[in-house]
Amino acid sequence: MSPTKIPIDLILEKMAEDAEKAQQRVSKAADVLQGQLNTDLATTPYDIVYEEDRVKLKHYTRREDADNHQKTPLLVVYALINRETMLDLQADRSVVKTFLDGGIDLYMVDWGYPKRKDRFVSIDDHVNGYMDHMIDFIRAKHNVPKVNLMGICMGGSFSVMYSALHPDKIKNLVTTVTPSSFDTDKGLLHVWMRDIDVDGIINTYGNIPGDLMNFGFLLLNPARLMIDKYVGFMENMDNKDFVENFVRMERWIFDSPDVPGATFRQFVEDCYKRNLLIQSKMYLGDQRVNLKNLTMPLLNFYGEYDHLVPPEACNQLTKAVGSSDVEDICLETGHIGIYVSSKFQKMFAPKIVQWLRDRDSEDIVAAPEKKPARATGKRKSTVKKKVAKTGEGITKARKN
């Protein structure tokens, strides 16, 4: 039997071809990386119409000549972690743009960057203070009794709490990747949070540093979040569109505000450790958050592959509320893919636009001149009000 001959000439030819292609890629990548890149995010025009301490309320510009306007304005509440700019990351994958094109009068909360003095600001201050003041501002501006409310992640939990305490002010509620039931081991974050020394962290830092939380999130899936994505960047760094989108996402990921210490403490203790929210046993101040008070229509989105807020943390909400008009939608994506994936953009934002439109047909009665009473109990706000400039002049924050 004659020995097998190794085709040296073919191997060398293939190596030469690969080397030439690699050289071409490197040359093109150098042109891309050294050239002009458009990495701006959140470019949709808006006005700041309300300010209170570090918190701002954005009102997005829409075409006034459009004939598809929805009557009820929508307020979007993002999490305290990371920034609301995720919803307007790039022009062709912008939830904000889809909402505006769908005739929605859109407002969004910018929680800002907490300072050391904010370490005592609680969930109660965020929900019954900032959120309530902004919603009253929107109601007065549009002369409507109720607004639509959409919450994202931790902001979704805040929106659930608000809607339970102020059901008379919310017409429709949309929750997305919103943790409401924390008694699960499916997500590593839920396991960690049950044993975290929250007092030790707060005594050390005051507020929870955004960089510290980002490092923890990276450790949840280090292979994908710390290795795979950068390997993917190296393989695509000669693609200008890919590089621009990659940089936009990196800018968003590492733009992480701190979280006020008192808010972090209660969220960990009452939600992650005691799972009070889904049981309607959580209190904000002297008010119990009773989920049966959520009698408004509820649309609940979550991701099948979400490693931060797994489906088991989201899919119990519609069973716990008092509304009969509820809908769960589980998308085959992760925590962020719902908002930025081109595939799921077609399933997510357009669905919300149509769902709100279907419930916007009934006539809206003008809001009463006086501010409606709170759902239960009384509360004195600990936050200070500021004056906000709008295109129409000066508008003062409503007083309690």
PyMOL commands that set and color helices and strands:
alter all, ss='L'
color gray80, all
select helices_A, chain A and resi 8-34+84-88+91-93+95-101+116-120+123-142+154-165+167-169+188-195+198-205+210-220+222-236+240-253+261-273+291-293+311-314+317-320+337-340+342-345+349-358
alter helices_A, ss='H'
color red, helices_A
select strands_A, chain A and resi 46-52+55-60+74-77+106-110+147-152+170-176+283-284+287-288+298-303+326-331+387-390+393-396
alter strands_A, ss='S'
color yellow, strands_A
deselect
rebuild
show_as cartoon
